[in-house]
Amino acid sequence: MALSEPPKEHDAVAWFADHFDVAAQQIIDFVASDGIELEGATLADIGSGDGIIDLGVVVKARPAKLVGYDLKAVDTDALRRSSVAAGQTEDLPDQDVLSFAQSEPDRIPAPNDTFDVVFSWSVFEHVSNPVLMLNEVHRILKPEGVFFLQLWPFFHSQHGGHLWLTIDE
């Protein structure tokens, strides 16, 4: 199998929509179904990747603060460009509302009891020590905090990893 070419512009827009609209809304709707309000809350995303989901959650749910954590620094200039190309936002929210921080494989650089809600989208299947990372999530959550964990697809599922759409057979 060989990896396909990088996504074409229309594919990049579809990727943006899948994450900004679909994934972000699924997070918002799922926690809302349990009566959890994100507006005004403090949120963390474990494994923020390109930051598109975080941008979608901030724009749609209006939390007080969302910090996206990832092993690699989020390219905010690329996030801004992809948002403009998708016709969503001209600029990113203020850094007091949406920010990104680099984490370590086994440590989230946040104080204890910081966040009302922590979420993670298609990341834990990549975590080498999930129990250790779950302990970190527990540490940074406020005592009454909530954790939303999405896992799909697993690498040994019928579709393989979640990059399966970009692989040519």
N, C-alpha and C positions, 0 to 999 in steps of 0.2 A: 504494500500500500504506500502511496505517496501523498504528501500533503498537497492540497490544491493551492492555486495562486491566492494571494491575499484578496479579501473581499472587494468586489467592485463597489462603486459609490452607492448604487441602489441596494446592494447587500449590506453595506455599512448603515444605511438608513433603516433597513429592516432590523438589523441587529440592535440599533439604538431603540427602535420602537418596542421590540421584544423585551428589552430591559427597562426602559423608562416608563412605558405604559403597562405592559403585561406583568412583569415580575414585581415591579414596585406596587402596582395595584393589588396583586395577590397577597403581598405582605400586609398592606394596609387593611384589606378586607378580612384576612384571617384573624388578625388581632382584634379588629373591630367586632367580629362575630362573637368574641368573648367579652365584649363591653370595654375593651381597652382603647382609650383615646390617645392618639399620637400627637395631636395638636398640643403644643406647649411642653411636650415631654422631652427628655434627653435620651438620645438613641446612639447605639454603636452598631456598626456593621463589621463583622469579622470576615475578612477576605473580600474587600471592596473591589478588587480587580480594577476595571477601568473607571469606576465611579458612577456609571450611568444609573444603576439602580438607586444609589444614594441620592443622586440629583432628582430622580423621579419621586422618591419618598418625600424629600424636602419640599418640592414644588406642590405635590398633591396633599400631603398630610400636615404641613406646616409645624414641624416640631420646633422646640426652642433651640435645639442643637442636635446635630448628627455628626459623629466622627466615624470615618471609614478607615479601618485598619487593614493593612496588607503587607506582605513581605517585601513587595516592590513598591516604590513610591508611585503614587497616582500622578499621571501626566495631566495636570489641570488645563494646560493649554490645548491638549488634544481633546479633552472632555468638552471644553468650551467650543472648539471647532465642530465637533460631532453634534453638539446640541444645536448650534446655528444651522448646520447642514440639514438637520432633521426638522428645522422650523420650530424648535421648542423655545429656547431662551437665548437672548443676545449675550448675556453675561451670567456668570455663576453667582449664586447667593453669597452674601457676605461670609467671610471666614469664621465669624462668631456663630454662624448658623450651620454652615457646611464646611467641614475641614477633613483633611486626610493626614494620617500618621503612619509611619513605617513601624511594623511590629517585628517580632522575632518568631521563629517557629514554635516556641513554647512560652512566650511572654507577650502580653498585651500592655503597652506602655500607658496605663491609666491607673489612677488611684482606686482604692477599694471603694465599693458602694457609690459609684458614680452615675450609673445609667438606669433609667426606668425600663427600657426595652433594649435588648441586644438581639440582632438577627444575623443569620448567615445563610447565604444562597449558593448552593452548588460549590461548597468549599470543603466541608468536613471529609469528603471522600479523598481529599488530597492531604489531610493532616496526618503526620506520621505518628503522633501520640494524641489521639482524640480525648482520652481521659484527662491528660494534663491540660489540654486546651479547654475542656469543659470546666475544669477547676478554675481556670483563668476567667472564663465567662462568669462563673458563680461569684468570683472575687470582685469583679467590676460591676456586677448588678447590685442595685439597691436591695435591701431585705425583701421588699415586696415586688421586686422586678420580675420581668417576664423574658423568656428566651424563645425565639422563633428559629427553628432549624429546618431548613429545606435540604433534602438529599435526593438528587436524581440527575441523570441516570447513573447507576453504579458502573464501574469499569467492566464488570463481568455480566452486565445486563445484555439483552438482545441488541442494544444499540452501542454498547461499549461506553467510552467516556463521553462527557457532554460536549466534546468537540467533534463528535462523529459526523456531523453535517459537513465539516470541512475536509473530510478525508475521502479521496477517490480510491476505489478498489481496483 
